[in-house]
Amino acid sequence: MEKQTVEDLTFNEAFLFKYGIGQNIHWAKAIWSPDIPPSKSFLAWRLMHNKVPTYENLMLRGNYMPSILLATSALKLLSIFSLSVLLRL
């Protein structure tokens, strides 16, 4: 068998050598269909790969944000304080 030179290598062969054949995922054709809007397909893809930016996923990635409950509690406390100040006037 002869050793092939670079000139004998086709673009397709080089691509397959570099990136491989890829994954055969059974749900991919159903999600990436022309009948489904790309934004919905992308959301479904993110759900399948657990990449939706939920509070837990953001915490795992190091994005610490104040909880919604803490923010609403702070607003309630502020409104109660403001109301008590106004009632004293």
ZIQUILIN-V935526 format. One record per run of one state. SS is the DSSP state (helix for helix, strand for strand, loop for the rest). FROM is the first residue (numbers start at 1). TO is the last residue. If there is no record, write none. Layout:
ss=SS from=FROM to=TO
ss=SS from=FROM to=TO
//
This chain:
ss=loop from=1 to=5
ss=helix from=6 to=8
ss=loop from=9 to=10
ss=helix from=11 to=19
ss=loop from=20 to=27
ss=helix from=28 to=31
ss=loop from=32 to=37
ss=helix from=38 to=48
ss=loop from=49 to=54
ss=helix from=55 to=60
ss=loop from=61 to=67
ss=helix from=68 to=88
ss=loop from=89 to=89
//
